Amino acid sequence: MENASREISTYAGWADQNQSLALDGVFLDETPNEYEAPRAELLTNIRSEVESTAGLGTYIVHNPGMVPDPRYMESADLTVVFEEAYRTFENQNSNTVSRVRDLQQDRQDLCMLVHSVPDSEMEGDQLHELVDQLQDLAGSIFLTNLAVDYYHSFSSQFGDFVRAI
């Protein structure tokens, strides 16, 4: 918790330097998916500290990148339940869909991030079908045809994705 507290303090301090740098929440990457009570307690404590720290906002995103034990979701506003390549989604589709549905969570509390989508799937009806399928599962989605640096740059087809949403 000591490292988390130090990071929370650092990011909260950005608003003191310049109000335009104030954050609206915290993205916790690589959160656990298999339940362990000490980890759940840590995430609950992080949430409490974020909520009580001025300059951070209170929105908490967990990113296990896969469907986690639902007990972890109690300390998050949004949970990334899938973060993989399109082919992985396609190959595990029925398993992924059933695991997401088994959570019995409001889809607005869930996020799916799919990268390396083939260009042919990022066009026309195929793109709309993929967006519809993902939106049926999660309230927040991200798609890109990029296979590297997909969080560092925009795909040339980003506009098509936005229009499909």
N, C-alpha and C positions, 0 to 999 in steps of 0.2 A: 504494500500500500504506500510505502514511502516514495517509491518512484512515481506512482500515479499521482500522489499529492503534489510532488514537485512539478510534474507536467501540468497538472490542473492550475497550479499557481502561476506558472509561466504563461500559459495561454490566456488566463483571466487577466493577466497584467497587460496584454496587448491593448485592451480598451483604455488603460491608463495612459498609454503612449499616444494613442490616436483612436478616437471613438469609432472611426470608420473600420477599425480592425477588430471591433467587438464581435465575438462569436455568438451564434444562436444555439449552439449545442456541441456535442462531442461525438466523434466517430471512433469507436473502439474496435480496432482491427484485430483479427486472429483471436476472437473470444472463443471459449471452449464450446464444444457441442455435447460431450459426454458429461453427465452430471457428477459433480463432486461438491459436497457441501461447502468446503472452504473457498472454492472458486465462486460459488453462488453468493456467498457472504461478501467476498471481495467486490464483486460486481454491484451488489446492493450498497456497499459502503462507498464505492466510487460514485454511484448515482446520487447518494445523499450529499456527498461532498460537492459534486457539480451543482446540485440544486441550491446549495447554501453559499455558493461562491459568486459574488457579483462579477459581471463582465463575461459570463460564459453562456448564458441562456440555460435552458433546462432540457433540451431535446437530446435524447441518448440513442445512438445507433450502435447495435452490436453487429459484428461481422464474423460469424463463424464460417461463412462461405458454404455452409450446408445446413440441413435441418438439424437444429439443436434439441436437446431435451427441453420441453416446454417450460420447465421451472426457471430456466435462465431468462426467459422472455419477460418475466415479471419486472425485471429491472431495466427494460428497454422500451423505447417508444416505437422503434423500427428494428427489425432483425433481417439481415441478409441471409436468406435460406438457400440460395444457390449463387455461386460465383465460379463459373467454369466456362470452357469452350462450348460452342454450339454443338459440336459432335458428341460431347459428353451428355449434354441435355437431350439430344436426339436419341442416343443409345440407352440412356437411363430414364427416358421420359415417363414411362408408366410408374416406375419406382419413385421418381422425384414427385410426380403429381400425387401419388397416393400418400407419400410421407408428408407433403405440404398439407394436403386435405386432412390427414390424421391429426394435425396440430389443433384443429378446430379453433383457429385464431381468425379474427377479423382480417381480411386480406389487406386492409389499409395498414396493418402492423407488420407487413411482410414486404421484402424486396428481393428481386431476382436480377442478377447481373450476368449477361451472356456476351462473351466476346468471341472473336474468330468466326463470325457468322459468314458463310459463303456469300459472295456478291449476289448470286442468283436468288438467295433467300432474303436479300435486303431490297428487293424490288417488287413493286406492284402488289398483286394479290398475295404472294407468298409472305411479304413483309406484314401485310395487314393480318393474315392468319396467325403468324407468329406473335405479333403484338397482342392480338385478341386472346390467344392461348395463355400468354404470360400474364396479361391483365386479369384473366379469370382466376389466377392463383395469387397474385400479389398487387398491391396498390402502387408500388414503385418499381419501375423496371428500367434497365439500361441495356441497350443492344449496340454492338458495333461489329463491323467487319474486320477491324484491326486485330492482329494477332500479337503484336508487341506494342508496348507503350500505349495501351488502350485507355489508360487514365491520364495520359500526358498530352494527348492531342485529339483533335476531332477527326472522325472519318469523313471522307468526301460525301458519304451518304447520310450524314447526321441530319440534314434537313429533311430527307425522306422519312427517317425514323420519327422525327418530331411531328411531321404531318400525319403519320400513321397513328400516333397517339391521339 
